[in-house]
Amino acid sequence: MVGEKEARRGGIWPLKQYNWAMQGWKIKIAFLLLVFGLIGGCEQALFPEGLARSPYERYQILRGQERQATETNAYGGDQPALRERLRPLDTP
């Protein structure tokens, strides 16, 4: 058994109080690093625009069967050209 004197001294883990005031500066620095990391973001785009996105798309480009990825909608914005990309290859 552990003596009462040792328990009062703080020698046993459950009875030892964690001093948050001493660790406060570490928490503040970690928080600031997290905030700056989220605000900073990435410098470059993860996927460049001109790069083929799949092996199948690369196959189509090499054989001259590339299809348009986006088309202009009625409001002037770009939208994915799903019908163009999903139609069979042998149809013009």
Chimera marker file (.cmm) of the C-alpha trace (Angstrom):
<marker_set name="trace">
<marker id="1" x="0.000" y="0.000" z="0.000" r="1" g="1" b="0" radius="0.5"/>
<marker id="2" x="1.091" y="3.479" z="-0.732" r="1" g="1" b="0" radius="0.5"/>
<marker id="3" x="1.427" y="5.758" z="2.190" r="1" g="1" b="0" radius="0.5"/>
<marker id="4" x="-0.760" y="8.810" z="2.652" r="1" g="1" b="0" radius="0.5"/>
<marker id="5" x="2.330" y="11.007" z="2.839" r="1" g="1" b="0" radius="0.5"/>
<marker id="6" x="3.473" y="9.971" z="-0.667" r="1" g="1" b="0" radius="0.5"/>
<marker id="7" x="-0.007" y="10.533" z="-2.076" r="1" g="1" b="0" radius="0.5"/>
<marker id="8" x="-0.050" y="14.103" z="-0.744" r="1" g="1" b="0" radius="0.5"/>
<marker id="9" x="3.338" y="14.802" z="-2.300" r="1" g="1" b="0" radius="0.5"/>
<marker id="10" x="1.952" y="14.038" z="-5.764" r="1" g="1" b="0" radius="0.5"/>
<marker id="11" x="3.934" y="10.878" z="-6.425" r="1" g="1" b="0" radius="0.5"/>
<marker id="12" x="0.983" y="8.859" z="-7.707" r="1" g="1" b="0" radius="0.5"/>
<marker id="13" x="-0.458" y="9.614" z="-11.157" r="1" g="1" b="0" radius="0.5"/>
<marker id="14" x="-4.213" y="9.840" z="-10.383" r="1" g="1" b="0" radius="0.5"/>
<marker id="15" x="-3.618" y="12.095" z="-7.446" r="1" g="1" b="0" radius="0.5"/>
<marker id="16" x="-1.150" y="14.396" z="-9.214" r="1" g="1" b="0" radius="0.5"/>
<marker id="17" x="-2.822" y="17.495" z="-10.612" r="1" g="1" b="0" radius="0.5"/>
<marker id="18" x="-2.014" y="18.456" z="-14.207" r="1" g="1" b="0" radius="0.5"/>
<marker id="19" x="-0.878" y="22.040" z="-14.366" r="1" g="1" b="0" radius="0.5"/>
<marker id="20" x="-2.624" y="23.615" z="-17.367" r="1" g="1" b="0" radius="0.5"/>
<marker id="21" x="-1.116" y="27.029" z="-16.654" r="1" g="1" b="0" radius="0.5"/>
<marker id="22" x="2.388" y="25.670" z="-17.286" r="1" g="1" b="0" radius="0.5"/>
<marker id="23" x="1.294" y="24.012" z="-20.538" r="1" g="1" b="0" radius="0.5"/>
<marker id="24" x="-0.750" y="26.972" z="-21.805" r="1" g="1" b="0" radius="0.5"/>
<marker id="25" x="1.982" y="28.324" z="-24.091" r="1" g="1" b="0" radius="0.5"/>
<marker id="26" x="2.278" y="24.955" z="-25.866" r="1" g="1" b="0" radius="0.5"/>
<marker id="27" x="-1.457" y="24.898" z="-26.498" r="1" g="1" b="0" radius="0.5"/>
<marker id="28" x="-1.393" y="28.471" z="-27.823" r="1" g="1" b="0" radius="0.5"/>
<marker id="29" x="1.476" y="27.724" z="-30.219" r="1" g="1" b="0" radius="0.5"/>
<marker id="30" x="-0.235" y="24.575" z="-31.488" r="1" g="1" b="0" radius="0.5"/>
<marker id="31" x="-3.458" y="26.529" z="-32.039" r="1" g="1" b="0" radius="0.5"/>
<marker id="32" x="-1.635" y="29.301" z="-33.927" r="1" g="1" b="0" radius="0.5"/>
<marker id="33" x="0.139" y="26.776" z="-36.157" r="1" g="1" b="0" radius="0.5"/>
<marker id="34" x="-3.177" y="25.129" z="-36.937" r="1" g="1" b="0" radius="0.5"/>
<marker id="35" x="-4.833" y="28.455" z="-37.782" r="1" g="1" b="0" radius="0.5"/>
<marker id="36" x="-1.967" y="29.595" z="-40.025" r="1" g="1" b="0" radius="0.5"/>
<marker id="37" x="-1.910" y="26.212" z="-41.740" r="1" g="1" b="0" radius="0.5"/>
<marker id="38" x="-5.636" y="26.386" z="-42.508" r="1" g="1" b="0" radius="0.5"/>
<marker id="39" x="-5.514" y="30.004" z="-43.659" r="1" g="1" b="0" radius="0.5"/>
<marker id="40" x="-2.393" y="29.521" z="-45.785" r="1" g="1" b="0" radius="0.5"/>
<marker id="41" x="-3.762" y="26.610" z="-47.792" r="1" g="1" b="0" radius="0.5"/>
<marker id="42" x="-1.979" y="25.230" z="-50.821" r="1" g="1" b="0" radius="0.5"/>
<marker id="43" x="0.080" y="27.334" z="-53.201" r="1" g="1" b="0" radius="0.5"/>
<marker id="44" x="-0.706" y="25.372" z="-56.341" r="1" g="1" b="0" radius="0.5"/>
<marker id="45" x="-3.704" y="23.483" z="-57.600" r="1" g="1" b="0" radius="0.5"/>
<marker id="46" x="-3.729" y="19.823" z="-56.656" r="1" g="1" b="0" radius="0.5"/>
<marker id="47" x="-4.661" y="18.729" z="-60.192" r="1" g="1" b="0" radius="0.5"/>
<marker id="48" x="-3.435" y="20.937" z="-63.072" r="1" g="1" b="0" radius="0.5"/>
<marker id="49" x="-6.036" y="21.826" z="-65.717" r="1" g="1" b="0" radius="0.5"/>
<marker id="50" x="-4.298" y="20.361" z="-68.782" r="1" g="1" b="0" radius="0.5"/>
<marker id="51" x="-3.297" y="17.041" z="-67.237" r="1" g="1" b="0" radius="0.5"/>
<marker id="52" x="-5.189" y="13.859" z="-68.182" r="1" g="1" b="0" radius="0.5"/>
<marker id="53" x="-7.176" y="12.681" z="-65.171" r="1" g="1" b="0" radius="0.5"/>
<marker id="54" x="-7.345" y="8.955" z="-65.926" r="1" g="1" b="0" radius="0.5"/>
<marker id="55" x="-5.568" y="6.326" z="-68.028" r="1" g="1" b="0" radius="0.5"/>
<marker id="56" x="-8.654" y="6.117" z="-70.267" r="1" g="1" b="0" radius="0.5"/>
<marker id="57" x="-8.558" y="9.866" z="-70.918" r="1" g="1" b="0" radius="0.5"/>
<marker id="58" x="-4.848" y="9.577" z="-71.765" r="1" g="1" b="0" radius="0.5"/>
<marker id="59" x="-5.723" y="6.738" z="-74.173" r="1" g="1" b="0" radius="0.5"/>
<marker id="60" x="-8.307" y="8.928" z="-75.916" r="1" g="1" b="0" radius="0.5"/>
<marker id="61" x="-5.891" y="11.859" z="-76.233" r="1" g="1" b="0" radius="0.5"/>
<marker id="62" x="-3.178" y="9.680" z="-77.804" r="1" g="1" b="0" radius="0.5"/>
<marker id="63" x="-5.616" y="8.369" z="-80.423" r="1" g="1" b="0" radius="0.5"/>
<marker id="64" x="-7.107" y="11.755" z="-81.294" r="1" g="1" b="0" radius="0.5"/>
<marker id="65" x="-10.487" y="11.028" z="-79.696" r="1" g="1" b="0" radius="0.5"/>
<marker id="66" x="-10.314" y="13.650" z="-76.966" r="1" g="1" b="0" radius="0.5"/>
<marker id="67" x="-13.627" y="15.076" z="-75.832" r="1" g="1" b="0" radius="0.5"/>
<marker id="68" x="-14.440" y="18.399" z="-74.307" r="1" g="1" b="0" radius="0.5"/>
<marker id="69" x="-14.587" y="18.306" z="-70.493" r="1" g="1" b="0" radius="0.5"/>
<marker id="70" x="-16.908" y="21.312" z="-70.067" r="1" g="1" b="0" radius="0.5"/>
<marker id="71" x="-19.493" y="23.173" z="-72.078" r="1" g="1" b="0" radius="0.5"/>
<marker id="72" x="-21.142" y="26.550" z="-71.683" r="1" g="1" b="0" radius="0.5"/>
<marker id="73" x="-24.669" y="26.427" z="-70.289" r="1" g="1" b="0" radius="0.5"/>
<marker id="74" x="-27.576" y="28.787" z="-71.084" r="1" g="1" b="0" radius="0.5"/>
<marker id="75" x="-26.425" y="31.267" z="-68.431" r="1" g="1" b="0" radius="0.5"/>
<marker id="76" x="-22.843" y="31.539" z="-69.714" r="1" g="1" b="0" radius="0.5"/>
<marker id="77" x="-21.237" y="29.402" z="-67.009" r="1" g="1" b="0" radius="0.5"/>
<marker id="78" x="-19.218" y="26.232" z="-67.457" r="1" g="1" b="0" radius="0.5"/>
<marker id="79" x="-20.726" y="22.865" z="-66.648" r="1" g="1" b="0" radius="0.5"/>
<marker id="80" x="-19.478" y="19.300" z="-67.192" r="1" g="1" b="0" radius="0.5"/>
<marker id="81" x="-20.136" y="18.024" z="-70.726" r="1" g="1" b="0" radius="0.5"/>
<marker id="82" x="-21.621" y="14.709" z="-69.605" r="1" g="1" b="0" radius="0.5"/>
<marker id="83" x="-23.509" y="13.873" z="-72.799" r="1" g="1" b="0" radius="0.5"/>
<marker id="84" x="-20.436" y="14.529" z="-74.926" r="1" g="1" b="0" radius="0.5"/>
<marker id="85" x="-18.200" y="12.435" z="-72.716" r="1" g="1" b="0" radius="0.5"/>
<marker id="86" x="-20.625" y="9.525" z="-72.296" r="1" g="1" b="0" radius="0.5"/>
<marker id="87" x="-21.713" y="9.053" z="-75.922" r="1" g="1" b="0" radius="0.5"/>
<marker id="88" x="-20.168" y="6.050" z="-77.756" r="1" g="1" b="0" radius="0.5"/>
<marker id="89" x="-16.824" y="6.632" z="-79.480" r="1" g="1" b="0" radius="0.5"/>
<marker id="90" x="-17.938" y="5.485" z="-82.924" r="1" g="1" b="0" radius="0.5"/>
<marker id="91" x="-20.649" y="8.184" z="-83.286" r="1" g="1" b="0" radius="0.5"/>
<marker id="92" x="-19.600" y="11.618" z="-84.569" r="1" g="1" b="0" radius="0.5"/>
<link id1="1" id2="2" r="1" g="1" b="0" radius="0.2"/>
<link id1="2" id2="3" r="1" g="1" b="0" radius="0.2"/>
<link id1="3" id2="4" r="1" g="1" b="0" radius="0.2"/>
<link id1="4" id2="5" r="1" g="1" b="0" radius="0.2"/>
<link id1="5" id2="6" r="1" g="1" b="0" radius="0.2"/>
<link id1="6" id2="7" r="1" g="1" b="0" radius="0.2"/>
<link id1="7" id2="8" r="1" g="1" b="0" radius="0.2"/>
<link id1="8" id2="9" r="1" g="1" b="0" radius="0.2"/>
<link id1="9" id2="10" r="1" g="1" b="0" radius="0.2"/>
<link id1="10" id2="11" r="1" g="1" b="0" radius="0.2"/>
<link id1="11" id2="12" r="1" g="1" b="0" radius="0.2"/>
<link id1="12" id2="13" r="1" g="1" b="0" radius="0.2"/>
<link id1="13" id2="14" r="1" g="1" b="0" radius="0.2"/>
<link id1="14" id2="15" r="1" g="1" b="0" radius="0.2"/>
<link id1="15" id2="16" r="1" g="1" b="0" radius="0.2"/>
<link id1="16" id2="17" r="1" g="1" b="0" radius="0.2"/>
<link id1="17" id2="18" r="1" g="1" b="0" radius="0.2"/>
<link id1="18" id2="19" r="1" g="1" b="0" radius="0.2"/>
<link id1="19" id2="20" r="1" g="1" b="0" radius="0.2"/>
<link id1="20" id2="21" r="1" g="1" b="0" radius="0.2"/>
<link id1="21" id2="22" r="1" g="1" b="0" radius="0.2"/>
<link id1="22" id2="23" r="1" g="1" b="0" radius="0.2"/>
<link id1="23" id2="24" r="1" g="1" b="0" radius="0.2"/>
<link id1="24" id2="25" r="1" g="1" b="0" radius="0.2"/>
<link id1="25" id2="26" r="1" g="1" b="0" radius="0.2"/>
<link id1="26" id2="27" r="1" g="1" b="0" radius="0.2"/>
<link id1="27" id2="28" r="1" g="1" b="0" radius="0.2"/>
<link id1="28" id2="29" r="1" g="1" b="0" radius="0.2"/>
<link id1="29" id2="30" r="1" g="1" b="0" radius="0.2"/>
<link id1="30" id2="31" r="1" g="1" b="0" radius="0.2"/>
<link id1="31" id2="32" r="1" g="1" b="0" radius="0.2"/>
<link id1="32" id2="33" r="1" g="1" b="0" radius="0.2"/>
<link id1="33" id2="34" r="1" g="1" b="0" radius="0.2"/>
<link id1="34" id2="35" r="1" g="1" b="0" radius="0.2"/>
<link id1="35" id2="36" r="1" g="1" b="0" radius="0.2"/>
<link id1="36" id2="37" r="1" g="1" b="0" radius="0.2"/>
<link id1="37" id2="38" r="1" g="1" b="0" radius="0.2"/>
<link id1="38" id2="39" r="1" g="1" b="0" radius="0.2"/>
<link id1="39" id2="40" r="1" g="1" b="0" radius="0.2"/>
<link id1="40" id2="41" r="1" g="1" b="0" radius="0.2"/>
<link id1="41" id2="42" r="1" g="1" b="0" radius="0.2"/>
<link id1="42" id2="43" r="1" g="1" b="0" radius="0.2"/>
<link id1="43" id2="44" r="1" g="1" b="0" radius="0.2"/>
<link id1="44" id2="45" r="1" g="1" b="0" radius="0.2"/>
<link id1="45" id2="46" r="1" g="1" b="0" radius="0.2"/>
<link id1="46" id2="47" r="1" g="1" b="0" radius="0.2"/>
<link id1="47" id2="48" r="1" g="1" b="0" radius="0.2"/>
<link id1="48" id2="49" r="1" g="1" b="0" radius="0.2"/>
<link id1="49" id2="50" r="1" g="1" b="0" radius="0.2"/>
<link id1="50" id2="51" r="1" g="1" b="0" radius="0.2"/>
<link id1="51" id2="52" r="1" g="1" b="0" radius="0.2"/>
<link id1="52" id2="53" r="1" g="1" b="0" radius="0.2"/>
<link id1="53" id2="54" r="1" g="1" b="0" radius="0.2"/>
<link id1="54" id2="55" r="1" g="1" b="0" radius="0.2"/>
<link id1="55" id2="56" r="1" g="1" b="0" radius="0.2"/>
<link id1="56" id2="57" r="1" g="1" b="0" radius="0.2"/>
<link id1="57" id2="58" r="1" g="1" b="0" radius="0.2"/>
<link id1="58" id2="59" r="1" g="1" b="0" radius="0.2"/>
<link id1="59" id2="60" r="1" g="1" b="0" radius="0.2"/>
<link id1="60" id2="61" r="1" g="1" b="0" radius="0.2"/>
<link id1="61" id2="62" r="1" g="1" b="0" radius="0.2"/>
<link id1="62" id2="63" r="1" g="1" b="0" radius="0.2"/>
<link id1="63" id2="64" r="1" g="1" b="0" radius="0.2"/>
<link id1="64" id2="65" r="1" g="1" b="0" radius="0.2"/>
<link id1="65" id2="66" r="1" g="1" b="0" radius="0.2"/>
<link id1="66" id2="67" r="1" g="1" b="0" radius="0.2"/>
<link id1="67" id2="68" r="1" g="1" b="0" radius="0.2"/>
<link id1="68" id2="69" r="1" g="1" b="0" radius="0.2"/>
<link id1="69" id2="70" r="1" g="1" b="0" radius="0.2"/>
<link id1="70" id2="71" r="1" g="1" b="0" radius="0.2"/>
<link id1="71" id2="72" r="1" g="1" b="0" radius="0.2"/>
<link id1="72" id2="73" r="1" g="1" b="0" radius="0.2"/>
<link id1="73" id2="74" r="1" g="1" b="0" radius="0.2"/>
<link id1="74" id2="75" r="1" g="1" b="0" radius="0.2"/>
<link id1="75" id2="76" r="1" g="1" b="0" radius="0.2"/>
<link id1="76" id2="77" r="1" g="1" b="0" radius="0.2"/>
<link id1="77" id2="78" r="1" g="1" b="0" radius="0.2"/>
<link id1="78" id2="79" r="1" g="1" b="0" radius="0.2"/>
<link id1="79" id2="80" r="1" g="1" b="0" radius="0.2"/>
<link id1="80" id2="81" r="1" g="1" b="0" radius="0.2"/>
<link id1="81" id2="82" r="1" g="1" b="0" radius="0.2"/>
<link id1="82" id2="83" r="1" g="1" b="0" radius="0.2"/>
<link id1="83" id2="84" r="1" g="1" b="0" radius="0.2"/>
<link id1="84" id2="85" r="1" g="1" b="0" radius="0.2"/>
<link id1="85" id2="86" r="1" g="1" b="0" radius="0.2"/>
<link id1="86" id2="87" r="1" g="1" b="0" radius="0.2"/>
<link id1="87" id2="88" r="1" g="1" b="0" radius="0.2"/>
<link id1="88" id2="89" r="1" g="1" b="0" radius="0.2"/>
<link id1="89" id2="90" r="1" g="1" b="0" radius="0.2"/>
<link id1="90" id2="91" r="1" g="1" b="0" radius="0.2"/>
<link id1="91" id2="92" r="1" g="1" b="0" radius="0.2"/>
</marker_set>
